[in-house]
Amino acid sequence: MRLEGKSLKSDFLRFVIPSIIAQWVFSLYTMVDGIFVARGVSEVALTAVNISMPFSVGMFSISILFAVGNSTIVAILLGKGKKKEANQVFTQNIVVLCGIAVIITALVLIFLEPFARFLGATDNIMPYAKEYIGTIAPFAIAYVLSYSFETLIKTDGYPKLATIYVTCGAVLNCILDYIFVMVLHKGVAGAAFATGISQAAVIVLYLHHFLSSKGTIKFARFHFDLSVLWRQVRNGMSSGITEFSSGIIIFFFNQAILAYIGEGALVSYTIISYVNTIVIMSMAGIAQGSQPLISYYYGKGTFNKCIKLLKYGIIFGAVLSAAATAFCWLGADIIVSMFISADNQELRLYSVRVFRIFILSFLIAGFNVVIGGYFTSVERAGFATMISLTRSLVALVASLMLLTSVFGGEGIWWSPILAEGICLLLTGGMLYWYWNRVLKKSEKYVPALEENFL
C-alpha cells in the first residue's frame, strides 16, 4: 500500500499539499472564466457568471459528496485488506454518478430559463446567464466525475499525479478561454465551453490511470448495493455540503444584495465569492487530503495516528487561514483591479472596503472545515453534517437576516464572521464530547492519545 510512507508527518504533507493545490485549481476554473468574461465581454456578463456559479458549484458538490463518501469506504476496506470489495464500491460509485449527470443535464436544458431566474438572473442578466448555463449543462458528466476520480487517485496512493492531472486541465482552460473569448469573441458561451472541454480532457487522463496496471483500485463487476450507497452518501454529506455551501452563500448573498444595495454591488460580491471559494476549498483540501490516511488507520484500529493527523490538520489550517487573511488584506487593491477597470473608481474603492471586511471570516472557517472533515473520515457523519449545515445554512442565514435587519446592506459583509463564530462553538463542543465520550471509552484508547493531540 502507498498510504504508509517514511513517517506520519511526511505522509500528511505528501497527501495534503497536492490536495490543496488541486482545490485551488478546481476553484480557479470559474475564476478564470470570470476574468476573461470581465475583460473580453462586460461587467454585466461577469455578473451572469456569478449568478450561474451555484450551478457549477452544485455539480462539484455532488461529485465531492460521492467522492469523499466513496473514498472513506474504499480506504477503510483497503485498511482491512478487502481489495475486492473496495474495487466493487469504487465501480458502483462511477456508474451512479454517470446516471445522476444525465438527469442533471436533461432537467437543466428543459427548464433553462426558469432555472436561471431561480438563481437570480434579472432581465438585464438573463441572456448571458442562459448562454453560460446552457453551454455548461451538457458537460455535467465531466463535472461530477472529475472530482470523484481525483479523490480516488489520492486514495490509490498517487496524490501528486492527481494534482498534475488537475493542473493540466486548468492550463488547458486558460488557453481555451483566451482563444474562445478574446480571439474568437464567443462571449460567455465560449468561456463555458472552454471549461467544459477542459474538464472532459482531464477525465481521459483519470481513466488512463485506473485502466493501467500501476494502481491498486480497479474497475470490477459489482452487484448494486443500496446499503453501500447510503453509507457513501452519509459519509460524504459533510464534504458535499461544505462545497455546496459556497453555492448557497452566493445564492443568498445575491438575493440580499439585490434587496438591500442594488445590482451594482453584485460585481463586488462576484470578486469576493471567487476568493472565498479558493480559501474555503483550501481548508477542504486539508480535510480531504488527510481523509484517506485517517480512514485507513481508522480501519486498522490505529487511533493514535488518527489523532495525530487531526492535530496536524488543525495546525496547518490555522496557519493557512492566517496567511490567506493577511494576503487578501494586503493585496485587496490588486485582486479587485483584476476584474474592475480603473474607469470605475467608485466601484473599485467600495469593493476593496467590503472585501477586507468579508475576509476576516477566514480566520475561523479553517477550524470548522478541518474538524468536520475529521469526523467524516472516522464515519461520524452526523457530527460532520451538523457542522457543515450550521456553517453553510443555519448560522449563515440567521446571521444574514439579523445583521441586515439591524445594519441594512452593511450587515451583509459582516454576517460570515458571525456565522463562522457560532459554528466554531458547536464544533468545539462536538470535539470535546467525542474525545471524552467516545475515544476515552474505546477499548483501543490509550493515555498517549492525549499527548499526541495536546
Wavefront OBJ file of the C-alpha trace (Angstrom):
o trace
v 0.000 0.000 0.000
v 1.185 3.528 -0.865
v -0.696 5.028 2.111
v 2.149 4.247 4.529
v 5.431 6.091 3.939
v 8.501 7.215 5.886
v 6.641 8.983 8.711
v 3.115 10.103 9.543
v 4.006 13.782 9.236
v 5.619 13.317 5.818
v 2.605 11.267 4.700
v 0.306 14.061 5.885
v 2.196 16.662 3.856
v 2.502 14.285 0.885
v -1.274 13.995 0.694
v -2.445 17.403 1.918
v -0.260 19.739 -0.160
v -1.254 18.198 -3.528
v -4.872 18.158 -2.346
v -4.782 21.892 -1.548
v -3.199 22.660 -4.912
v -5.876 20.580 -6.631
v -8.570 22.533 -4.776
v -7.006 25.803 -5.899
v -7.040 24.614 -9.461
v -10.674 23.482 -9.255
v -11.618 26.872 -7.778
v -9.710 28.741 -10.475
v -11.793 27.239 -13.286
v -14.721 29.614 -12.749
v -12.466 32.472 -11.624
v -10.540 32.314 -14.906
v -13.860 32.369 -16.764
v -14.771 35.484 -14.791
v -11.522 37.308 -15.569
v -11.788 36.655 -19.309
v -15.501 37.499 -19.392
v -14.938 40.752 -17.467
v -12.143 41.820 -19.824
v -13.478 40.342 -23.064
v -17.239 40.914 -22.757
v -18.532 43.221 -19.983
v -19.077 43.560 -16.235
v -22.750 42.655 -16.747
v -21.613 39.384 -18.324
v -19.307 38.840 -15.317
v -22.339 39.159 -13.042
v -24.065 36.471 -15.131
v -21.147 34.113 -14.465
v -21.557 34.847 -10.748
v -25.293 34.181 -10.928
v -24.521 30.842 -12.606
v -21.885 29.766 -10.070
v -24.291 27.908 -7.753
v -24.988 25.534 -10.655
v -21.297 24.784 -11.257
v -20.683 24.519 -7.520
v -23.717 22.259 -7.199
v -22.282 19.788 -9.701
v -18.942 19.782 -7.890
v -20.702 19.299 -4.547
v -22.467 16.194 -5.881
v -19.114 14.918 -7.096
v -17.471 15.607 -3.724
v -20.365 14.112 -1.759
v -19.947 10.792 -3.561
v -16.165 11.047 -3.896
v -15.416 11.582 -0.199
v -18.017 9.060 0.932
v -16.692 6.533 -1.542
v -13.054 7.261 -0.704
v -13.751 6.821 3.010
v -15.285 3.376 2.464
v -12.585 2.314 -0.011
v -9.766 3.404 2.314
v -11.315 1.567 5.285
v -11.746 -1.591 3.189
v -8.146 -1.366 1.998
v -7.038 -0.918 5.622
v -8.851 -4.176 6.393
v -7.246 -5.899 3.389
v -10.530 -6.222 1.455
v -9.312 -5.183 -2.001
v -12.070 -6.919 -3.996
v -14.836 -5.195 -2.030
v -13.036 -1.842 -2.400
v -12.983 -2.201 -6.192
v -16.696 -3.041 -6.272
v -17.574 0.032 -4.197
v -15.430 2.206 -6.486
v -17.109 0.900 -9.650
v -20.646 1.273 -8.302
v -19.865 4.900 -7.436
v -18.823 5.740 -11.009
v -21.939 4.143 -12.515
v -24.243 6.026 -10.112
v -22.544 9.346 -10.897
v -22.979 8.836 -14.637
v -26.708 8.305 -14.145
v -27.037 11.422 -11.984
v -25.160 13.521 -14.558
v -27.529 12.530 -17.372
v -30.541 13.536 -15.242
v -28.979 16.911 -14.361
v -28.246 17.734 -17.997
v -31.774 16.878 -19.138
v -33.548 18.849 -16.385
v -31.421 21.981 -16.743
v -31.773 22.156 -20.529
v -35.545 21.590 -20.350
v -36.104 24.250 -17.650
v -33.241 26.587 -18.594
v -34.960 29.971 -18.259
v -36.887 29.203 -15.031
v -33.682 27.792 -13.559
v -31.701 30.925 -14.451
v -34.479 33.072 -12.982
v -34.400 30.999 -9.790
v -30.654 31.637 -9.462
v -31.345 35.388 -9.525
v -30.912 36.420 -13.157
v -32.608 39.755 -13.850
v -33.906 40.769 -17.283
v -30.588 42.506 -17.928
v -28.520 39.448 -16.969
v -30.819 36.700 -18.314
v -29.396 36.344 -21.875
v -25.853 35.897 -20.552
v -26.939 33.521 -17.761
v -28.888 31.282 -20.163
v -25.956 31.210 -22.543
v -23.465 30.239 -19.820
v -25.634 27.625 -18.050
v -26.919 26.147 -21.303
v -23.360 25.588 -22.514
v -22.110 24.118 -19.211
v -25.023 21.696 -18.694
v -24.031 19.127 -21.402
v -20.690 18.728 -19.617
v -22.323 17.715 -16.311
v -20.924 14.190 -16.588
v -17.372 15.570 -16.749
v -18.026 17.814 -13.730
v -19.417 15.090 -11.473
v -16.796 12.501 -12.451
v -13.717 14.742 -12.327
v -13.501 15.292 -8.588
v -14.527 11.732 -7.794
v -11.641 10.405 -9.901
v -9.246 12.986 -8.436
v -10.084 11.960 -4.858
v -9.821 8.241 -5.590
v -6.414 8.594 -7.255
v -5.226 10.075 -3.938
v -6.805 7.157 -2.081
v -4.962 4.892 -4.521
v -1.721 6.436 -3.229
v -0.940 8.916 -6.042
v -1.691 12.435 -4.695
v 0.946 14.142 -6.884
v -0.421 12.512 -10.029
v -3.895 13.812 -9.174
v -2.518 17.349 -8.879
v -0.685 17.061 -12.197
v -3.867 15.975 -13.977
v -5.945 18.771 -12.434
v -3.281 21.355 -13.311
v -3.224 20.166 -16.916
v -6.962 20.794 -17.079
v -6.590 24.291 -15.612
v -3.848 25.252 -18.076
v -5.972 23.981 -20.949
v -8.912 26.018 -19.604
v -6.846 29.219 -19.619
v -5.672 28.615 -23.178
v -9.165 27.823 -24.458
v -10.673 30.791 -22.577
v -8.243 33.112 -24.325
v -8.979 31.582 -27.717
v -12.781 31.452 -27.424
v -13.347 34.750 -25.567
v -10.523 37.087 -26.603
v -9.688 35.812 -30.118
v -12.916 34.287 -31.462
v -15.198 36.598 -29.401
v -17.623 33.827 -28.401
v -18.574 35.604 -25.159
v -19.821 33.783 -22.074
v -20.686 30.697 -24.134
v -17.046 30.497 -25.197
v -15.882 30.678 -21.570
v -18.329 27.961 -20.548
v -17.330 25.742 -23.486
v -13.640 26.145 -22.608
v -14.311 24.984 -19.052
v -16.386 22.007 -20.177
v -13.794 20.823 -22.700
v -11.049 21.137 -20.062
v -13.000 19.012 -17.590
v -13.664 16.360 -20.235
v -9.990 16.199 -21.202
v -8.972 15.525 -17.585
v -11.445 12.607 -17.398
v -9.427 10.895 -20.140
v -6.260 11.182 -18.028
v -8.021 9.746 -14.969
v -9.348 6.792 -16.944
v -5.850 6.089 -18.221
v -4.660 5.703 -14.623
v -7.443 3.398 -13.449
v -7.231 1.245 -16.568
v -3.447 0.892 -16.297
v -1.569 -1.669 -14.205
v 0.137 0.658 -11.699
v -2.788 1.392 -9.368
v -4.436 -0.654 -6.614
v -8.042 0.411 -7.237
v -9.610 -1.087 -10.366
v -12.942 -1.309 -12.149
v -14.727 -4.546 -11.250
v -18.022 -6.351 -11.673
v -20.455 -5.448 -8.904
v -23.976 -6.065 -7.697
v -25.762 -2.835 -6.847
v -25.834 -2.451 -3.066
v -28.194 0.234 -1.735
v -26.715 -0.009 1.766
v -23.267 0.866 0.415
v -24.751 3.813 -1.488
v -26.459 5.090 1.662
v -23.270 4.658 3.694
v -21.389 6.532 0.997
v -23.876 9.437 0.948
v -23.937 9.572 4.756
v -20.150 9.751 4.983
v -19.779 12.272 2.173
v -22.657 14.533 3.191
v -20.466 16.881 5.219
v -17.937 17.448 2.438
v -20.691 17.805 -0.139
v -22.398 20.442 1.986
v -19.070 22.226 2.573
v -18.578 22.508 -1.193
v -22.211 23.379 -1.867
v -22.064 25.977 0.914
v -20.180 28.298 -1.405
v -23.048 27.979 -3.887
v -25.635 28.506 -1.134
v -23.712 31.518 0.141
v -23.583 33.013 -3.360
v -27.334 32.461 -3.829
v -28.398 34.055 -0.526
v -25.914 36.897 -0.814
v -27.056 37.692 -4.346
v -30.661 37.931 -3.133
v -29.709 40.099 -0.125
v -27.537 42.412 -2.246
v -30.326 42.926 -4.779
v -32.756 43.684 -1.934
v -30.588 45.992 0.222
v -27.910 47.504 -2.046
v -28.542 47.045 -5.764
v -27.343 45.237 -8.859
v -24.026 47.128 -8.985
v -22.796 45.523 -5.755
v -23.135 42.089 -7.360
v -19.839 42.816 -9.123
v -18.178 43.390 -5.724
v -19.581 40.144 -4.384
v -18.566 38.250 -7.515
v -14.932 39.065 -6.730
v -15.393 38.173 -3.049
v -17.074 34.852 -3.897
v -14.176 33.812 -6.119
v -11.630 34.399 -3.356
v -13.896 32.894 -0.687
v -14.257 29.728 -2.753
v -10.482 29.397 -3.116
v -9.858 29.824 0.631
v -12.664 27.511 1.792
v -11.640 24.901 -0.748
v -8.066 25.171 0.565
v -9.365 24.213 4.000
v -11.372 21.429 2.400
v -8.114 20.349 0.758
v -6.595 19.792 4.200
v -9.610 17.751 5.312
v -9.876 15.740 2.108
v -6.124 15.289 1.708
v -5.806 13.717 5.146
v -9.055 11.732 4.792
v -7.590 8.640 3.063
v -4.897 8.401 5.762
v -7.290 8.904 8.688
v -9.811 6.417 7.265
v -7.063 3.892 6.535
v -5.695 3.985 10.096
v -9.227 4.052 11.487
v -9.898 0.853 9.539
v -6.727 -0.667 11.031
v -7.760 0.455 14.539
v -4.655 2.647 14.989
v -6.441 5.517 16.762
v -3.330 7.334 17.958
v -2.337 8.021 14.349
v -5.836 9.334 13.576
v -5.498 11.836 16.430
v -2.039 12.919 15.279
v -3.386 13.560 11.797
v -6.186 15.680 13.279
v -3.603 17.706 15.199
v -1.552 18.275 12.055
v -4.692 19.346 10.184
v -5.742 21.896 12.804
v -2.267 23.460 12.961
v -1.943 23.549 9.179
v -5.437 25.044 8.868
v -4.701 27.783 11.409
v -1.508 28.796 9.606
v -3.185 28.744 6.198
v -6.168 30.782 7.470
v -3.920 33.484 8.889
v -1.793 33.584 5.726
v -4.851 33.828 3.457
v -6.341 36.659 5.511
v -3.079 38.629 5.522
v -2.514 38.092 1.796
v -6.051 39.172 0.884
v -5.951 42.236 3.148
v -2.655 43.470 1.705
v -3.495 42.517 -1.875
v -7.112 43.693 -1.939
v -6.446 46.503 -4.431
v -4.617 44.208 -6.842
v -7.270 41.467 -6.646
v -10.129 43.902 -7.285
v -8.290 45.585 -10.178
v -8.154 42.223 -11.995
v -11.923 42.462 -12.512
v -12.866 46.166 -12.388
v -11.285 48.684 -14.741
v -9.700 51.923 -13.499
v -12.536 53.909 -15.114
v -14.988 52.692 -12.453
v -13.066 54.062 -9.467
v -16.057 54.335 -7.128
v -16.955 50.654 -7.524
v -13.290 49.670 -7.092
v -12.965 51.533 -3.775
v -16.248 50.100 -2.478
v -15.237 46.572 -3.493
v -11.879 46.846 -1.705
v -13.556 48.042 1.506
v -16.200 45.306 1.717
v -13.658 42.685 0.581
v -11.470 43.475 3.612
v -14.475 43.035 5.924
v -15.554 39.705 4.461
v -12.131 38.037 4.584
v -11.962 38.230 8.396
v -14.192 35.150 8.433
v -11.263 33.148 7.004
v -9.588 33.229 10.432
v -12.320 30.988 11.869
v -13.525 28.944 8.905
v -10.484 26.645 8.745
v -11.120 25.087 12.167
v -14.733 24.247 11.305
v -13.886 22.681 7.936
v -10.877 20.636 9.141
v -12.588 19.210 12.232
v -15.722 18.454 10.212
v -13.528 16.588 7.734
v -12.035 14.500 10.540
v -15.491 13.405 11.693
v -16.247 12.333 8.111
v -13.034 10.278 7.983
v -13.963 8.277 11.101
v -17.580 7.821 9.948
v -19.099 10.266 12.443
v -21.323 11.514 9.644
v -23.919 13.122 11.936
v -21.363 15.421 13.560
v -19.766 16.320 10.231
v -23.106 17.096 8.612
v -24.239 19.273 11.526
v -21.048 21.336 11.270
v -21.467 21.810 7.526
v -25.168 22.663 7.769
v -24.501 25.180 10.530
v -21.723 26.864 8.541
v -23.461 26.989 5.206
v -27.131 27.348 6.031
v -28.410 27.715 9.585
v -25.904 30.140 11.130
v -25.270 31.970 7.863
v -28.925 32.667 7.058
v -29.622 33.624 10.683
v -26.624 35.983 10.739
v -27.557 37.479 7.373
v -31.154 38.128 8.469
v -30.130 39.533 11.854
v -27.383 41.860 10.664
v -29.257 43.172 7.609
v -32.298 43.951 9.782
v -30.082 45.984 12.136
v -27.421 47.460 9.830
v -29.009 47.166 6.384
v -26.743 46.396 3.428
v -23.598 46.881 5.503
v -24.566 43.860 7.626
v -24.257 41.576 4.591
v -20.469 41.771 4.641
v -20.167 41.051 8.394
v -22.551 38.072 8.506
v -19.967 35.353 7.559
v -17.814 36.291 10.559
v -20.729 35.864 12.963
v -21.821 32.621 11.288
v -18.346 31.044 11.483
v -18.053 32.077 15.154
v -21.373 30.417 16.018
v -20.310 27.270 14.171
v -16.953 27.196 15.981
v -18.758 26.941 19.331
v -20.693 23.939 18.029
v -17.555 22.346 16.524
v -15.587 22.726 19.758
v -18.423 21.187 21.780
v -18.658 18.185 19.456
v -14.912 17.598 19.537
v -14.927 17.747 23.356
v -17.826 15.276 23.533
v -16.188 12.911 21.036
v -12.921 12.948 22.950
v -14.411 12.249 26.363
v -17.397 10.050 25.483
v -16.054 8.007 22.546
v -12.267 7.834 22.459
v -11.729 7.523 26.204
v -14.310 4.739 26.419
v -12.883 2.836 23.483
v -11.119 -0.453 24.184
v -8.280 0.783 21.972
v -7.899 4.097 23.815
v -4.548 4.697 25.461
v -3.459 7.746 27.532
v -0.820 8.519 24.904
v -3.644 9.797 22.682
v -3.833 12.952 24.788
v -0.112 13.504 24.437
v -0.388 13.060 20.673
v -3.039 15.766 20.468
v -2.016 18.144 23.239
l 1 2 3 4 5 6 7 8 9 10 11 12 13 14 15 16 17 18 19 20 21 22 23 24 25 26 27 28 29 30 31 32 33 34 35 36 37 38 39 40 41 42 43 44 45 46 47 48 49 50 51 52 53 54 55 56 57 58 59 60 61 62 63 64 65 66 67 68 69 70 71 72 73 74 75 76 77 78 79 80 81 82 83 84 85 86 87 88 89 90 91 92 93 94 95 96 97 98 99 100 101 102 103 104 105 106 107 108 109 110 111 112 113 114 115 116 117 118 119 120 121 122 123 124 125 126 127 128 129 130 131 132 133 134 135 136 137 138 139 140 141 142 143 144 145 146 147 148 149 150 151 152 153 154 155 156 157 158 159 160 161 162 163 164 165 166 167 168 169 170 171 172 173 174 175 176 177 178 179 180 181 182 183 184 185 186 187 188 189 190 191 192 193 194 195 196 197 198 199 200 201 202 203 204 205 206 207 208 209 210 211 212 213 214 215 216 217 218 219 220 221 222 223 224 225 226 227 228 229 230 231 232 233 234 235 236 237 238 239 240 241 242 243 244 245 246 247 248 249 250 251 252 253 254 255 256 257 258 259 260 261 262 263 264 265 266 267 268 269 270 271 272 273 274 275 276 277 278 279 280 281 282 283 284 285 286 287 288 289 290 291 292 293 294 295 296 297 298 299 300 301 302 303 304 305 306 307 308 309 310 311 312 313 314 315 316 317 318 319 320 321 322 323 324 325 326 327 328 329 330 331 332 333 334 335 336 337 338 339 340 341 342 343 344 345 346 347 348 349 350 351 352 353 354 355 356 357 358 359 360 361 362 363 364 365 366 367 368 369 370 371 372 373 374 375 376 377 378 379 380 381 382 383 384 385 386 387 388 389 390 391 392 393 394 395 396 397 398 399 400 401 402 403 404 405 406 407 408 409 410 411 412 413 414 415 416 417 418 419 420 421 422 423 424 425 426 427 428 429 430 431 432 433 434 435 436 437 438 439 440 441 442 443 444 445 446 447 448 449 450 451 452 453 454
